[in-house]
């Protein structure tokens, strides 16, 4: 893009949101703040590798059950009398 088009785009975004300060890099993007670090853990039921928050991985360790297996287990438990 040309300098003029960049400036026009910035002014348009500034008009839509007066607090817009311009691009500050991908590391400072609002979507990046607050993200928890993830670690790969294998599900103890299906064996698939899942990305899980570090705290959950440390808490459950080798007994981790993924959400898919947990939901399947709950649905089976609710059907069985």
Secondary structure, 3 states (H helix, E strand, C coil): CCHHHHHHHHHHHHHHCCCCCCCCCHHHCCCCCCCCCEEEEECCCCCCEEEEEHHHHHHHHHHCCCHHHHHHHHHHHHHCC
